[in-house]
Amino acid sequence: MTDELDAAGIRDPRLRQCYLRCKQLLAEHDKSFYLAALLLPPARRPYAQAIYGFCRYADEMVDGADTAGFSPWREGILADLKAGDTDDEIGRALLHTMRTWDIPVHLVEEFLDAMASDLTVTSYETYADLEAYMHGSAGTLGLQLAPVLGARTDEAAEAMRQMGIAFQLTNILRDVGDDLRRGRVYLPAEELRRFGVTEIRQGPEFRELIKSEITRTREIYRQARAGVPLLHRGGRPTALAGMDLYGGILDAIERADYDVLTRRVSVSTPRQLAVAGPALVRSWLARLPIGPS
C-alpha cells in the first residue's frame, strides 16, 4: 500500500500506519469492497479504504464480544472528530480523509447512531423504519464515499447513497439466519405478515418473502447504477464492480433456493475474480488521458 499512500500524498509515518490498519480491516471483513476499492486510482484508494475500514471496525465491535466498549468508544471518537484531533488509530485515518474530501461529521455521527441502535433495536415494524436504519448504517457510507469516487452533483451523491442501501439490504438478506441467532430480525414485521410468515423458518411463504426482497434490492441497484455515469471516470469501475460483487450475493441466494437460515451464502473466489479482472482493465483504461472526464 506504500505506493498508494505515496500517490495520495500521505507522508506522515504514524498516519500511514493508520491507513494500513484500515486496509487490513477491510481485507479481513469485507472482501467484496476490498476488491472493488483496488480498482480506484492509487491516489484515491486509501481514502475509500479508510471510510470502509472505520465502518468494519465499528460493525465488528457491535457484533462481537466487546459490545460494552462500543458506546464509550463512539462518544470518544465523535468528540475527537468534532474537535479535529484523535489518537484513535482508525479514527485518525478517517479524520484525515474527512478533511481531504470535505466530508461532514454528521454523516459519521448518523452511521454510529445506526450502529448503536443494533445494541437495543431487535426488529422493525415497517420497511420505512428499516429504510431509515439502512440510511444511517450504509447510505451515509455511500455519501462519504461519493466525493472519493468523484460525485460532483447531488444526483450522483444520491446514487451512491442508494448503492450503500443496496449493499446493506443484500447483507440483511444473506444474514437472516445469523441475525436471528443474535436475536435480531431485520425483515420488516409488515412484510412477514403480508407473506403469511408467522414464524421465521424455511418454507414456501418465507421463500416468497425473500424473492420479493431480492426484487426490491435489485431495483435499488438499478437506481444506483443510473448515477454511475455521473461519477469521475476513475471512480466508475469501483462503483460498478462493488455492485456486481454484492449483487452476486443475491444470485447465490437464488441458487441456494432462498435458504438463508441454515447457511450463509457467499460469492466464490472465481466469481469475484471474474468480476474484478475485467473491471481492473476498465479502471486502467479510465486513467488514460483520452479526453475530458
Contacts in CASP RR format, 6 or more apart in sequence:
PFRMAT RR
TARGET T0000
AUTHOR 0000-0000-0000
METHOD contacts of the structure
MODEL  1
MTDELDAAGIRDPRLRQCYLRCKQLLAEHDKSFYLAALLLPPARRPYAQA
IYGFCRYADEMVDGADTAGFSPWREGILADLKAGDTDDEIGRALLHTMRT
WDIPVHLVEEFLDAMASDLTVTSYETYADLEAYMHGSAGTLGLQLAPVLG
ARTDEAAEAMRQMGIAFQLTNILRDVGDDLRRGRVYLPAEELRRFGVTEI
RQGPEFRELIKSEITRTREIYRQARAGVPLLHRGGRPTALAGMDLYGGIL
DAIERADYDVLTRRVSVSTPRQLAVAGPALVRSWLARLPIGPS
1 19 0 8 1.000
1 20 0 8 1.000
1 23 0 8 1.000
1 46 0 8 1.000
2 16 0 8 1.000
3 42 0 8 1.000
4 42 0 8 1.000
4 43 0 8 1.000
4 45 0 8 1.000
4 46 0 8 1.000
5 16 0 8 1.000
5 19 0 8 1.000
5 20 0 8 1.000
5 46 0 8 1.000
7 41 0 8 1.000
7 42 0 8 1.000
7 43 0 8 1.000
7 45 0 8 1.000
8 42 0 8 1.000
8 43 0 8 1.000
8 44 0 8 1.000
8 45 0 8 1.000
8 46 0 8 1.000
8 47 0 8 1.000
9 43 0 8 1.000
10 16 0 8 1.000
10 19 0 8 1.000
10 46 0 8 1.000
10 96 0 8 1.000
14 92 0 8 1.000
15 92 0 8 1.000
15 93 0 8 1.000
15 96 0 8 1.000
17 89 0 8 1.000
18 50 0 8 1.000
18 89 0 8 1.000
18 90 0 8 1.000
18 91 0 8 1.000
18 92 0 8 1.000
18 93 0 8 1.000
18 96 0 8 1.000
19 46 0 8 1.000
19 49 0 8 1.000
19 50 0 8 1.000
19 93 0 8 1.000
21 89 0 8 1.000
21 90 0 8 1.000
21 93 0 8 1.000
22 46 0 8 1.000
22 49 0 8 1.000
22 50 0 8 1.000
22 52 0 8 1.000
22 53 0 8 1.000
22 54 0 8 1.000
22 90 0 8 1.000
22 93 0 8 1.000
22 94 0 8 1.000
23 34 0 8 1.000
23 46 0 8 1.000
23 49 0 8 1.000
23 53 0 8 1.000
25 53 0 8 1.000
25 56 0 8 1.000
25 57 0 8 1.000
25 60 0 8 1.000
25 90 0 8 1.000
26 33 0 8 1.000
26 34 0 8 1.000
26 37 0 8 1.000
26 49 0 8 1.000
26 52 0 8 1.000
26 53 0 8 1.000
26 56 0 8 1.000
27 34 0 8 1.000
28 56 0 8 1.000
29 53 0 8 1.000
29 56 0 8 1.000
29 59 0 8 1.000
29 60 0 8 1.000
30 52 0 8 1.000
30 53 0 8 1.000
30 56 0 8 1.000
31 272 0 8 1.000
32 242 0 8 1.000
32 245 0 8 1.000
32 246 0 8 1.000
32 267 0 8 1.000
32 272 0 8 1.000
33 52 0 8 1.000
33 167 0 8 1.000
33 242 0 8 1.000
33 245 0 8 1.000
34 49 0 8 1.000
35 241 0 8 1.000
35 242 0 8 1.000
35 245 0 8 1.000
35 272 0 8 1.000
35 275 0 8 1.000
35 276 0 8 1.000
36 238 0 8 1.000
36 239 0 8 1.000
36 241 0 8 1.000
36 242 0 8 1.000
36 245 0 8 1.000
36 276 0 8 1.000
36 279 0 8 1.000
37 45 0 8 1.000
37 48 0 8 1.000
37 49 0 8 1.000
37 52 0 8 1.000
37 238 0 8 1.000
38 45 0 8 1.000
38 276 0 8 1.000
38 280 0 8 1.000
39 235 0 8 1.000
39 237 0 8 1.000
39 238 0 8 1.000
39 241 0 8 1.000
39 276 0 8 1.000
39 279 0 8 1.000
39 280 0 8 1.000
39 282 0 8 1.000
39 283 0 8 1.000
40 48 0 8 1.000
40 148 0 8 1.000
40 149 0 8 1.000
40 234 0 8 1.000
40 235 0 8 1.000
40 237 0 8 1.000
40 238 0 8 1.000
40 283 0 8 1.000
41 234 0 8 1.000
41 235 0 8 1.000
41 283 0 8 1.000
41 287 0 8 1.000
44 148 0 8 1.000
44 149 0 8 1.000
44 234 0 8 1.000
44 235 0 8 1.000
46 93 0 8 1.000
46 97 0 8 1.000
47 97 0 8 1.000
47 100 0 8 1.000
47 101 0 8 1.000
47 148 0 8 1.000
48 145 0 8 1.000
48 148 0 8 1.000
48 149 0 8 1.000
48 238 0 8 1.000
50 93 0 8 1.000
50 94 0 8 1.000
50 96 0 8 1.000
50 97 0 8 1.000
51 94 0 8 1.000
51 97 0 8 1.000
51 141 0 8 1.000
51 144 0 8 1.000
51 145 0 8 1.000
51 148 0 8 1.000
52 141 0 8 1.000
52 145 0 8 1.000
53 90 0 8 1.000
54 90 0 8 1.000
54 91 0 8 1.000
54 93 0 8 1.000
54 94 0 8 1.000
54 108 0 8 1.000
55 111 0 8 1.000
55 141 0 8 1.000
57 90 0 8 1.000
58 70 0 8 1.000
58 74 0 8 1.000
58 111 0 8 1.000
58 112 0 8 1.000
58 115 0 8 1.000
59 115 0 8 1.000
61 67 0 8 1.000
61 69 0 8 1.000
61 70 0 8 1.000
61 73 0 8 1.000
61 115 0 8 1.000
62 70 0 8 1.000
62 115 0 8 1.000
62 116 0 8 1.000
62 118 0 8 1.000
62 119 0 8 1.000
63 118 0 8 1.000
63 182 0 8 1.000
67 119 0 8 1.000
70 115 0 8 1.000
70 116 0 8 1.000
70 119 0 8 1.000
71 116 0 8 1.000
71 119 0 8 1.000
73 88 0 8 1.000
74 112 0 8 1.000
74 115 0 8 1.000
74 116 0 8 1.000
76 88 0 8 1.000
77 86 0 8 1.000
77 88 0 8 1.000
77 91 0 8 1.000
77 112 0 8 1.000
78 105 0 8 1.000
78 108 0 8 1.000
78 109 0 8 1.000
78 112 0 8 1.000
80 86 0 8 1.000
80 87 0 8 1.000
80 88 0 8 1.000
80 91 0 8 1.000
80 95 0 8 1.000
81 91 0 8 1.000
81 94 0 8 1.000
81 95 0 8 1.000
81 98 0 8 1.000
81 105 0 8 1.000
81 108 0 8 1.000
82 105 0 8 1.000
84 95 0 8 1.000
85 95 0 8 1.000
86 92 0 8 1.000
86 95 0 8 1.000
94 108 0 8 1.000
97 103 0 8 1.000
97 148 0 8 1.000
98 104 0 8 1.000
98 105 0 8 1.000
98 108 0 8 1.000
98 144 0 8 1.000
101 147 0 8 1.000
101 148 0 8 1.000
102 147 0 8 1.000
103 144 0 8 1.000
103 147 0 8 1.000
107 140 0 8 1.000
107 143 0 8 1.000
107 144 0 8 1.000
108 140 0 8 1.000
108 144 0 8 1.000
110 135 0 8 1.000
110 136 0 8 1.000
110 140 0 8 1.000
111 136 0 8 1.000
111 137 0 8 1.000
111 140 0 8 1.000
111 141 0 8 1.000
111 144 0 8 1.000
113 136 0 8 1.000
114 133 0 8 1.000
114 135 0 8 1.000
114 136 0 8 1.000
114 137 0 8 1.000
114 140 0 8 1.000
115 137 0 8 1.000
117 133 0 8 1.000
118 184 0 8 1.000
121 133 0 8 1.000
122 183 0 8 1.000
122 184 0 8 1.000
122 185 0 8 1.000
123 184 0 8 1.000
123 185 0 8 1.000
123 186 0 8 1.000
123 189 0 8 1.000
124 130 0 8 1.000
124 133 0 8 1.000
124 185 0 8 1.000
124 186 0 8 1.000
124 187 0 8 1.000
124 188 0 8 1.000
124 189 0 8 1.000
125 188 0 8 1.000
125 189 0 8 1.000
125 190 0 8 1.000
126 188 0 8 1.000
126 189 0 8 1.000
126 190 0 8 1.000
127 188 0 8 1.000
127 190 0 8 1.000
127 191 0 8 1.000
129 188 0 8 1.000
130 172 0 8 1.000
130 186 0 8 1.000
130 188 0 8 1.000
131 165 0 8 1.000
133 186 0 8 1.000
134 164 0 8 1.000
134 165 0 8 1.000
134 168 0 8 1.000
134 169 0 8 1.000
134 172 0 8 1.000
135 161 0 8 1.000
135 165 0 8 1.000
137 168 0 8 1.000
138 164 0 8 1.000
138 165 0 8 1.000
138 167 0 8 1.000
138 168 0 8 1.000
139 161 0 8 1.000
139 162 0 8 1.000
139 164 0 8 1.000
139 165 0 8 1.000
139 168 0 8 1.000
140 161 0 8 1.000
141 164 0 8 1.000
142 160 0 8 1.000
142 161 0 8 1.000
142 163 0 8 1.000
142 164 0 8 1.000
143 157 0 8 1.000
143 160 0 8 1.000
143 161 0 8 1.000
145 160 0 8 1.000
146 156 0 8 1.000
146 157 0 8 1.000
146 160 0 8 1.000
146 161 0 8 1.000
149 160 0 8 1.000
149 231 0 8 1.000
149 232 0 8 1.000
149 234 0 8 1.000
149 235 0 8 1.000
149 236 0 8 1.000
149 238 0 8 1.000
149 239 0 8 1.000
150 156 0 8 1.000
150 231 0 8 1.000
150 232 0 8 1.000
150 234 0 8 1.000
150 235 0 8 1.000
151 157 0 8 1.000
151 159 0 8 1.000
151 160 0 8 1.000
151 230 0 8 1.000
151 231 0 8 1.000
151 232 0 8 1.000
152 230 0 8 1.000
152 232 0 8 1.000
153 230 0 8 1.000
155 227 0 8 1.000
155 230 0 8 1.000
156 227 0 8 1.000
156 230 0 8 1.000
156 231 0 8 1.000
159 223 0 8 1.000
159 224 0 8 1.000
159 225 0 8 1.000
159 226 0 8 1.000
159 227 0 8 1.000
159 228 0 8 1.000
159 230 0 8 1.000
160 224 0 8 1.000
160 231 0 8 1.000
160 239 0 8 1.000
162 220 0 8 1.000
162 223 0 8 1.000
162 224 0 8 1.000
163 221 0 8 1.000
163 224 0 8 1.000
163 239 0 8 1.000
163 242 0 8 1.000
163 243 0 8 1.000
164 224 0 8 1.000
165 220 0 8 1.000
166 217 0 8 1.000
166 220 0 8 1.000
166 221 0 8 1.000
166 224 0 8 1.000
166 243 0 8 1.000
166 246 0 8 1.000
166 247 0 8 1.000
167 242 0 8 1.000
167 246 0 8 1.000
169 213 0 8 1.000
169 216 0 8 1.000
169 217 0 8 1.000
169 220 0 8 1.000
170 217 0 8 1.000
170 246 0 8 1.000
170 247 0 8 1.000
170 249 0 8 1.000
170 250 0 8 1.000
171 246 0 8 1.000
171 249 0 8 1.000
172 179 0 8 1.000
172 186 0 8 1.000
172 187 0 8 1.000
173 210 0 8 1.000
173 213 0 8 1.000
173 214 0 8 1.000
173 217 0 8 1.000
173 249 0 8 1.000
173 250 0 8 1.000
173 253 0 8 1.000
173 260 0 8 1.000
174 249 0 8 1.000
174 252 0 8 1.000
174 253 0 8 1.000
174 260 0 8 1.000
174 264 0 8 1.000
174 265 0 8 1.000
174 266 0 8 1.000
175 260 0 8 1.000
175 264 0 8 1.000
176 186 0 8 1.000
176 187 0 8 1.000
176 200 0 8 1.000
176 210 0 8 1.000
176 260 0 8 1.000
176 261 0 8 1.000
177 260 0 8 1.000
177 261 0 8 1.000
177 262 0 8 1.000
177 264 0 8 1.000
178 264 0 8 1.000
179 185 0 8 1.000
179 186 0 8 1.000
180 200 0 8 1.000
180 261 0 8 1.000
185 200 0 8 1.000
187 200 0 8 1.000
187 209 0 8 1.000
187 213 0 8 1.000
191 209 0 8 1.000
191 212 0 8 1.000
191 213 0 8 1.000
192 198 0 8 1.000
192 200 0 8 1.000
192 209 0 8 1.000
194 209 0 8 1.000
195 205 0 8 1.000
195 206 0 8 1.000
195 208 0 8 1.000
195 209 0 8 1.000
195 212 0 8 1.000
196 205 0 8 1.000
197 205 0 8 1.000
197 206 0 8 1.000
197 209 0 8 1.000
200 206 0 8 1.000
200 261 0 8 1.000
201 261 0 8 1.000
202 259 0 8 1.000
202 261 0 8 1.000
202 262 0 8 1.000
206 258 0 8 1.000
206 261 0 8 1.000
207 257 0 8 1.000
207 258 0 8 1.000
210 253 0 8 1.000
210 258 0 8 1.000
210 260 0 8 1.000
211 258 0 8 1.000
214 250 0 8 1.000
214 253 0 8 1.000
214 254 0 8 1.000
217 247 0 8 1.000
217 250 0 8 1.000
218 247 0 8 1.000
218 250 0 8 1.000
221 243 0 8 1.000
221 247 0 8 1.000
224 239 0 8 1.000
224 243 0 8 1.000
225 240 0 8 1.000
225 243 0 8 1.000
228 236 0 8 1.000
228 239 0 8 1.000
228 240 0 8 1.000
229 236 0 8 1.000
231 239 0 8 1.000
232 293 0 8 1.000
233 286 0 8 1.000
233 293 0 8 1.000
234 283 0 8 1.000
234 286 0 8 1.000
234 287 0 8 1.000
234 293 0 8 1.000
235 283 0 8 1.000
235 286 0 8 1.000
236 282 0 8 1.000
236 286 0 8 1.000
237 279 0 8 1.000
237 280 0 8 1.000
237 282 0 8 1.000
237 283 0 8 1.000
237 286 0 8 1.000
238 283 0 8 1.000
240 279 0 8 1.000
240 282 0 8 1.000
241 275 0 8 1.000
241 276 0 8 1.000
241 279 0 8 1.000
244 275 0 8 1.000
244 279 0 8 1.000
245 267 0 8 1.000
245 272 0 8 1.000
245 275 0 8 1.000
245 276 0 8 1.000
248 267 0 8 1.000
248 271 0 8 1.000
249 265 0 8 1.000
249 266 0 8 1.000
249 267 0 8 1.000
252 265 0 8 1.000
252 266 0 8 1.000
252 267 0 8 1.000
253 260 0 8 1.000
253 265 0 8 1.000
255 265 0 8 1.000
256 263 0 8 1.000
256 265 0 8 1.000
END
